[in-house]
Amino acid sequence: MDRRDFFKNTLIAGTSAFAFLFLGKSGKALANVVAMNTLYDLIALSGNDPAVMFEKGIAQMGGMRKFVKKNSVVVITPDIGWDAAPERAANTNPALVKKIVELCRKAGAKEVLVLDNTYDNWNETYKHSGIERAVKDAGGKLVLADKEEYYTEVAIPNGKKLKNAKVHDAVLKADVFINVPVLKMNYQTRVSGAMQNLMGVVWDRHTWYRNDLHQCIADFAAFKRPNLNVVDAFSVIKKNGPKGLFPEDVEQMHKQFLSADIVAVDAAAVQAFGSKPDSITYLRLAKEAGVGKFEVKKLDLTI
């Protein structure tokens, strides 16, 4: 595959360039918009191992030490919402979570905490997702998020619909916040990615559904921006999301996206999913509010 086969157009950020790199299964760069010795703002990868993909991707972004300083407290929020085995793709891939925890520890983090305000019973979701074992094996710590006492109410400045939210104390106190969603179909928003995954760090998210869900997602993304977003698109629910019902609901995409820009990473992931970014309301609202830097135009990430 050469540039013409893959890179249909460009990524833009107003009048400034946005450094993008696509890594194929071999780790070879298939498309980029700047010189190879530049650190990239957005990494898209294709491969056969989510952990290896992340190692290659984060290296191209300057390494984990670019985000995690010595003695820092890191909070990682995968999707652990559903009582489902890893092959169901309802939750973030445990091998990916394990590798991120390992690299945070290697970078010198004092503590690596992992949490999600689950939909199904937390004890079952943490265990059956494979994430509980992955986190413990990597030297991280699972944190509970099932009680209101773990959350503190904060104001959401400039929120159009979301004026306040109860946010998990661990997230509010963290030195580093890493958001690790799994890409999937969602019957309420069409596609769920990095921005929607932030609902896992708030207590009162059910009020969002009654108060313009898309605008609330965009409002919170403007308030709490992760230091790093890693979208797991290795195994993806294409039907009956967000939990999935049948094995045939899952498609093997074998992709992954990394960026500090939550709009950028969601736009690229949505495009790979087969949807137009501007057709996803919360993504368009966040872009219009200036949460992210750029939009995707005619970029083919389906290869």
Sine and cosine of phi, psi and omega as CSV:
sin_phi,cos_phi,sin_psi,cos_psi,sin_omega,cos_omega
0.00,0.00,0.74,-0.67,0.08,-1.00
-0.94,-0.35,-0.04,-1.00,-0.07,-1.00
-0.84,0.54,-0.66,0.75,-0.07,-1.00
-0.91,0.42,-0.52,0.85,0.01,-1.00
-0.94,0.34,-0.53,0.85,-0.12,-0.99
-0.96,-0.28,-0.72,0.69,-0.20,-0.98
-1.00,-0.04,1.00,-0.05,-0.13,-0.99
-0.97,0.23,-0.52,0.85,0.02,-1.00
-0.49,-0.87,-0.79,-0.61,-0.11,-0.99
-0.52,-0.86,0.19,-0.98,0.14,-0.99
-0.96,-0.28,0.67,-0.74,-0.04,-1.00
-0.80,-0.61,0.47,-0.88,0.05,-1.00
-0.70,-0.71,0.98,0.22,-0.10,-0.99
0.89,0.46,-0.88,-0.47,0.03,-1.00
-0.96,-0.26,0.02,1.00,-0.05,-1.00
-0.96,-0.27,0.49,-0.87,-0.03,-1.00
-0.96,0.28,0.50,-0.87,0.06,-1.00
-0.82,-0.58,0.86,-0.50,-0.14,-0.99
-0.98,0.19,0.85,-0.52,-0.08,-1.00
-0.79,-0.62,0.62,-0.79,0.04,-1.00
-0.64,-0.77,0.71,-0.70,0.13,-0.99
-0.93,-0.37,0.82,-0.57,0.03,-1.00
-0.96,-0.29,0.80,-0.60,0.05,-1.00
-0.98,0.19,-0.04,-1.00,-0.07,-1.00
-0.88,0.48,-0.45,0.89,0.03,-1.00
-0.99,0.12,-0.11,0.99,-0.09,-1.00
1.00,0.04,0.01,1.00,0.00,-1.00
-0.98,0.18,0.66,-0.75,0.03,-1.00
-0.94,0.35,0.81,-0.58,0.01,-1.00
-0.99,-0.16,-0.44,0.90,0.01,-1.00
-0.33,-0.94,0.65,-0.76,0.07,-1.00
-0.40,-0.92,0.29,-0.96,-0.04,-1.00
-0.93,-0.37,-0.02,1.00,0.00,-1.00
-0.65,-0.76,0.08,-1.00,-0.02,-1.00
-0.88,0.47,0.48,-0.88,-0.11,-0.99
-0.92,0.40,-0.32,0.95,-0.01,-1.00
-1.00,0.03,0.16,0.99,0.02,-1.00
-1.00,-0.05,0.60,-0.80,0.12,-0.99
-0.98,0.20,0.62,-0.78,-0.17,-0.99
-0.98,-0.17,0.54,-0.84,0.03,-1.00
-1.00,0.06,-0.47,0.88,0.01,-1.00
-0.66,-0.75,0.77,-0.64,0.04,-1.00
-0.87,-0.49,0.76,-0.65,0.14,-0.99
-0.88,-0.47,0.72,-0.70,-0.06,-1.00
-0.77,-0.64,0.46,-0.89,0.15,-0.99
-0.78,-0.62,0.71,-0.70,-0.05,-1.00
-0.12,-0.99,-0.06,-1.00,-0.06,-1.00
-0.94,-0.34,0.05,1.00,-0.03,-1.00
-0.54,-0.84,0.93,-0.38,-0.05,-1.00
-0.85,0.53,-0.58,0.81,-0.01,-1.00
-0.92,0.38,-0.70,0.71,0.02,-1.00
-0.91,0.41,-0.64,0.77,0.02,-1.00
-0.86,0.51,-0.70,0.72,0.00,-1.00
-0.90,0.43,-0.67,0.74,0.02,-1.00
-0.84,0.54,-0.69,0.73,0.01,-1.00
-0.93,0.37,-0.66,0.76,-0.04,-1.00
-0.92,0.38,-0.72,0.70,-0.04,-1.00
-0.93,0.37,-0.50,0.87,0.07,-1.00
-0.89,0.46,-0.63,0.77,0.01,-1.00
-0.94,0.34,-0.33,0.94,0.04,-1.00
-1.00,-0.03,0.04,1.00,0.02,-1.00
0.94,-0.33,0.05,1.00,0.03,-1.00
1.00,0.02,0.34,-0.94,-0.04,-1.00
-0.89,0.45,-0.47,0.88,0.00,-1.00
-0.92,0.39,-0.27,0.96,0.11,-0.99
-0.91,0.41,-0.49,0.87,-0.06,-1.00
-0.96,-0.28,-0.56,0.83,-0.10,-0.99
-0.92,-0.39,0.90,-0.43,0.02,-1.00
-1.00,-0.06,0.31,-0.95,-0.02,-1.00
-0.87,0.50,0.69,-0.72,0.03,-1.00
0.94,0.35,0.26,0.96,0.03,-1.00
-0.99,0.12,0.39,-0.92,0.10,-1.00
-0.98,-0.19,0.84,-0.54,-0.06,-1.00
-0.94,-0.33,0.72,-0.70,0.15,-0.99
-0.91,-0.41,0.80,-0.60,0.03,-1.00
-0.92,-0.39,0.75,-0.67,0.00,-1.00
-0.86,-0.52,1.00,-0.02,0.16,-0.99
-0.98,0.19,0.11,-0.99,0.24,-0.97
-1.00,0.09,0.93,-0.37,0.07,-1.00
-0.81,-0.58,0.54,0.84,-0.20,-0.98
-0.97,0.25,-0.31,0.95,-0.24,-0.97
-0.81,-0.59,0.59,-0.81,0.06,-1.00
-0.98,0.18,1.00,0.08,-0.09,-1.00
-0.46,-0.89,0.58,-0.81,0.04,-1.00
-0.94,0.35,0.40,-0.92,-0.05,-1.00
-0.80,0.61,-0.60,0.80,-0.05,-1.00
-0.92,0.38,-0.24,0.97,0.05,-1.00
-0.97,0.23,-0.29,0.96,0.07,-1.00
0.90,0.44,0.32,0.95,0.05,-1.00
-0.98,0.22,-0.41,0.91,-0.02,-1.00
-0.86,-0.51,0.23,-0.97,0.02,-1.00
-0.90,0.45,0.59,-0.81,-0.02,-1.00
-0.87,0.50,0.83,-0.56,-0.06,-1.00
-0.90,0.44,-0.51,0.86,0.03,-1.00
-0.91,0.42,-0.59,0.81,0.05,-1.00
-0.92,0.39,-0.72,0.69,0.01,-1.00
-0.87,0.49,-0.69,0.72,0.01,-1.00
-0.86,0.51,-0.70,0.71,-0.03,-1.00
-0.91,0.42,-0.63,0.77,0.01,-1.00
-0.90,0.43,-0.68,0.73,0.04,-1.00
-0.88,0.48,-0.72,0.69,0.00,-1.00
-0.84,0.54,-0.72,0.70,-0.05,-1.00
-0.95,0.32,-0.52,0.86,0.10,-0.99
-0.90,0.43,-0.69,0.72,0.03,-1.00
-0.90,0.44,-0.67,0.74,0.01,-1.00
-0.91,0.42,-0.53,0.85,0.02,-1.00
-0.96,0.27,-0.17,0.99,0.07,-1.00
0.95,-0.32,0.21,0.98,0.01,-1.00
-0.86,0.50,0.69,-0.73,0.04,-1.00
-0.95,0.30,-0.59,0.81,-0.05,-1.00
-0.48,-0.88,0.66,-0.75,0.07,-1.00
-0.84,-0.55,0.93,-0.38,-0.05,-1.00
-0.96,-0.29,0.63,-0.78,-0.02,-1.00
-0.79,-0.61,0.75,-0.66,-0.05,-1.00
-0.44,-0.90,0.33,-0.95,0.16,-0.99
-0.32,-0.95,0.68,-0.73,0.13,-0.99
-0.99,0.14,0.99,-0.13,-0.21,-0.98
-0.98,0.22,0.36,-0.93,0.12,-0.99
-1.00,0.07,-0.77,0.64,0.10,-0.99
-0.99,0.15,0.13,-0.99,0.00,-1.00
-0.80,0.59,0.80,-0.60,-0.12,-0.99
-0.87,0.50,-0.61,0.79,-0.04,-1.00
-0.89,0.46,-0.62,0.78,0.01,-1.00
-0.97,0.23,-0.65,0.76,-0.04,-1.00
-0.93,0.37,-0.69,0.72,0.01,-1.00
-0.86,0.50,-0.67,0.75,-0.06,-1.00
-0.97,0.23,-0.81,0.59,-0.13,-0.99
-0.96,0.29,-0.35,0.94,0.06,-1.00
-0.95,0.31,-0.29,0.96,-0.07,-1.00
1.00,0.07,-0.09,1.00,-0.09,-1.00
-0.97,0.22,-0.56,0.83,0.04,-1.00
-0.84,0.54,-0.79,0.61,0.00,-1.00
-0.90,0.44,-0.66,0.75,-0.01,-1.00
-0.87,0.49,-0.70,0.71,-0.03,-1.00
-0.92,0.40,-0.72,0.70,-0.01,-1.00
-0.90,0.44,-0.66,0.75,0.00,-1.00
-0.91,0.43,-0.47,0.88,-0.04,-1.00
-1.00,0.00,-0.04,1.00,0.02,-1.00
1.00,-0.02,0.27,0.96,0.05,-1.00
-0.99,-0.12,-0.03,-1.00,-0.03,-1.00
-0.74,-0.68,0.79,-0.61,0.08,-1.00
-0.98,0.17,0.69,-0.72,-0.04,-1.00
-0.90,-0.44,0.66,-0.75,0.03,-1.00
-0.97,0.23,0.51,-0.86,-0.01,-1.00
-0.63,-0.77,0.42,0.91,-0.15,-0.99
-0.99,-0.17,0.08,1.00,0.00,-1.00
-0.78,-0.62,0.61,-0.79,-0.05,-1.00
-0.88,0.47,-0.45,0.89,-0.03,-1.00
-0.91,0.41,-0.27,0.96,0.02,-1.00
-0.99,0.15,-0.06,1.00,-0.16,-0.99
-0.88,-0.47,0.49,-0.87,0.07,-1.00
-0.84,-0.54,0.71,-0.70,0.00,-1.00
-0.97,0.23,0.75,-0.66,0.01,-1.00
-0.77,-0.64,0.44,-0.90,0.08,-1.00
-0.99,0.17,0.55,-0.84,0.06,-1.00
-0.95,-0.30,1.00,-0.10,-0.04,-1.00
-0.87,0.50,0.69,-0.72,0.05,-1.00
0.91,0.41,0.21,0.98,0.06,-1.00
-0.92,0.40,0.76,-0.64,-0.01,-1.00
-0.98,0.18,-0.63,0.77,0.04,-1.00
-0.89,-0.45,-0.59,0.81,-0.02,-1.00
-1.00,-0.08,0.95,-0.30,-0.05,-1.00
-1.00,-0.09,-0.43,0.90,0.04,-1.00
-0.41,-0.91,0.28,-0.96,0.01,-1.00
-0.37,-0.93,0.52,-0.86,0.11,-0.99
-1.00,-0.04,0.93,-0.37,-0.12,-0.99
-0.95,-0.32,0.62,-0.78,-0.03,-1.00
-0.84,0.54,0.73,-0.69,-0.05,-1.00
-0.85,0.52,-0.60,0.80,-0.01,-1.00
-0.88,0.48,-0.62,0.79,0.01,-1.00
-0.94,0.35,-0.68,0.74,-0.01,-1.00
-0.90,0.43,-0.52,0.85,-0.07,-1.00
-1.00,-0.07,-0.18,0.98,-0.12,-0.99
-0.91,0.42,0.56,-0.83,0.15,-0.99
-0.98,0.20,-0.55,0.84,-0.04,-1.00
-0.71,-0.70,0.71,-0.70,-0.02,-1.00
-0.84,-0.55,0.89,-0.45,-0.03,-1.00
-0.90,-0.45,0.83,-0.55,-0.09,-1.00
-0.97,-0.25,0.86,-0.52,-0.12,-0.99
-0.78,-0.63,0.97,0.25,0.02,-1.00
-0.98,0.18,0.27,-0.96,0.23,-0.97
-0.97,-0.25,0.72,-0.70,0.03,-1.00
-0.96,0.29,0.72,-0.70,0.00,-1.00
-0.23,-0.97,0.31,-0.95,0.11,-0.99
-0.93,0.37,0.62,-0.78,0.08,-1.00
-0.72,-0.70,0.78,-0.62,-0.14,-0.99
-0.94,0.35,-0.27,0.96,0.00,-1.00
-0.99,-0.15,-0.50,0.87,-0.03,-1.00
-0.88,-0.48,0.00,1.00,-0.02,-1.00
0.98,0.18,-0.81,0.59,0.04,-1.00
-0.69,-0.72,0.76,-0.65,0.02,-1.00
-0.95,-0.30,0.74,-0.67,0.01,-1.00
-0.61,-0.79,-0.70,-0.71,-0.13,-0.99
-0.93,0.37,-0.71,0.71,-0.04,-1.00
-0.91,0.41,-0.70,0.71,-0.02,-1.00
-0.92,0.38,-0.47,0.88,0.01,-1.00
-0.91,0.42,-0.36,0.93,0.02,-1.00
-0.91,0.42,-0.26,0.96,0.08,-1.00
-0.89,0.46,-0.31,0.95,0.01,-1.00
-0.97,0.25,-0.08,1.00,0.02,-1.00
-0.94,-0.34,0.09,1.00,0.03,-1.00
-0.90,-0.43,0.43,-0.90,0.00,-1.00
-1.00,0.07,-0.70,0.71,-0.18,-0.98
-1.00,-0.09,0.62,0.78,-0.08,-1.00
-0.92,0.40,-0.40,0.92,-0.03,-1.00
-0.91,0.42,-0.41,0.91,0.08,-1.00
-0.93,0.36,-0.40,0.91,0.02,-1.00
-0.89,0.46,-0.61,0.79,-0.04,-1.00
-0.91,0.42,-0.45,0.89,-0.01,-1.00
-1.00,-0.08,-0.05,1.00,-0.16,-0.99
-0.74,-0.68,0.70,0.71,-0.01,-1.00
0.94,0.35,0.98,0.18,-0.09,-1.00
-0.80,0.61,-0.73,0.68,-0.07,-1.00
-0.88,0.47,-0.69,0.73,0.00,-1.00
-0.93,0.37,-0.60,0.80,0.05,-1.00
-0.90,0.44,-0.65,0.76,0.05,-1.00
-0.87,0.49,-0.71,0.70,0.01,-1.00
-0.91,0.41,-0.65,0.76,0.01,-1.00
-0.88,0.47,-0.69,0.72,-0.04,-1.00
-0.95,0.32,-0.57,0.82,0.04,-1.00
-0.89,0.46,-0.53,0.85,0.05,-1.00
-0.95,0.30,-0.50,0.87,-0.02,-1.00
-0.98,0.17,-0.75,0.66,-0.11,-0.99
-0.87,-0.50,1.00,-0.09,-0.03,-1.00
-0.99,-0.14,0.88,-0.48,0.02,-1.00
-0.88,0.47,0.46,-0.89,0.10,-1.00
-0.94,0.34,-0.49,0.87,0.00,-1.00
-0.51,-0.86,0.68,-0.74,0.09,-1.00
-0.88,-0.47,0.75,-0.66,0.04,-1.00
-0.80,-0.60,0.95,-0.31,-0.02,-1.00
-1.00,-0.06,0.89,-0.45,0.02,-1.00
-0.99,0.13,0.94,-0.35,0.05,-1.00
-0.85,-0.53,0.58,0.82,0.00,-1.00
-0.96,0.28,-0.87,0.49,0.13,-0.99
-0.90,-0.43,0.79,-0.61,-0.21,-0.98
-0.79,-0.61,0.77,-0.64,0.11,-0.99
-0.97,0.26,0.88,-0.48,-0.01,-1.00
-0.98,-0.21,-0.26,0.97,0.02,-1.00
-0.63,-0.77,0.47,-0.88,0.08,-1.00
0.86,0.51,0.56,0.83,0.07,-1.00
-0.98,0.18,0.29,-0.96,0.23,0.97
-1.00,-0.01,-0.15,0.99,-0.04,-1.00
-0.99,-0.11,-0.50,0.86,-0.08,-1.00
0.99,0.16,0.50,-0.86,-0.03,-1.00
-0.88,-0.48,-0.56,0.83,-0.13,-0.99
-0.74,-0.67,0.41,-0.91,0.04,-1.00
-0.83,0.56,-0.56,0.83,-0.03,-1.00
-0.96,0.28,-0.09,1.00,0.08,-1.00
-0.95,0.30,-0.29,0.96,-0.12,-0.99
-0.99,-0.15,0.72,-0.69,0.07,-1.00
-0.89,-0.46,0.67,-0.74,0.02,-1.00
-1.00,0.06,0.98,-0.19,0.00,-1.00
-1.00,-0.05,-0.49,0.87,0.05,-1.00
0.84,0.55,0.69,0.72,0.02,-1.00
-0.80,-0.60,0.27,-0.96,0.02,-1.00
-0.43,-0.90,0.55,-0.84,-0.05,-1.00
-0.72,-0.69,0.71,-0.71,-0.02,-1.00
-0.79,-0.62,0.71,-0.71,0.11,-0.99
-0.20,-0.98,0.47,-0.88,0.18,-0.98
-0.98,0.18,-0.28,0.96,-0.02,-1.00
-1.00,-0.07,0.93,-0.36,-0.10,-0.99
-0.94,0.34,-0.49,0.87,0.07,-1.00
-0.96,0.29,-0.68,0.74,0.01,-1.00
-0.86,0.51,-0.74,0.68,-0.07,-1.00
-0.93,0.37,-0.62,0.79,0.03,-1.00
-0.93,0.36,-0.63,0.78,0.01,-1.00
-0.88,0.47,-0.69,0.72,0.01,-1.00
-0.92,0.40,-0.67,0.74,-0.01,-1.00
-0.92,0.40,-0.67,0.74,0.03,-1.00
-0.88,0.47,-0.65,0.76,0.03,-1.00
-0.89,0.46,-0.67,0.74,0.03,-1.00
-0.92,0.40,-0.52,0.85,0.02,-1.00
-0.92,0.39,-0.38,0.92,0.01,-1.00
0.95,-0.31,0.22,0.98,0.01,-1.00
-0.91,-0.42,0.37,-0.93,0.09,-1.00
-1.00,0.09,0.78,-0.63,-0.03,-1.00
-0.80,0.60,-0.64,0.77,-0.03,-1.00
-0.94,0.34,-0.21,0.98,0.03,-1.00
-0.99,0.10,-0.18,0.98,0.04,-1.00
-1.00,-0.09,0.94,-0.34,-0.21,-0.98
-0.85,0.52,-0.73,0.69,-0.05,-1.00
-0.91,0.42,-0.53,0.85,0.02,-1.00
-0.94,0.34,-0.68,0.74,0.04,-1.00
-0.90,0.43,-0.67,0.74,0.01,-1.00
-0.90,0.44,-0.66,0.75,0.01,-1.00
-0.92,0.40,-0.64,0.77,0.04,-1.00
-0.89,0.45,-0.71,0.70,-0.01,-1.00
-0.90,0.43,-0.48,0.88,0.01,-1.00
-0.99,0.11,-0.04,1.00,0.03,-1.00
0.98,0.18,0.36,0.93,0.00,-1.00
-0.93,0.38,-0.62,0.79,-0.01,-1.00
-0.90,-0.43,0.09,-1.00,-0.16,-0.99
-1.00,-0.09,-0.43,0.91,-0.19,-0.98
-0.43,-0.90,0.13,-0.99,0.06,-1.00
-0.83,-0.55,0.33,-0.94,0.03,-1.00
-0.99,-0.17,0.74,-0.67,0.04,-1.00
-0.78,-0.62,0.90,-0.43,0.11,-0.99
0.81,0.59,0.62,0.78,0.05,-1.00
-0.99,-0.11,0.88,-0.48,-0.04,-1.00
-1.00,0.03,0.97,-0.24,0.05,-1.00
-0.95,-0.31,0.30,0.95,-0.03,-1.00
-1.00,0.02,-0.15,0.99,-0.06,-1.00
-0.96,0.28,0.00,0.00,0.00,0.00
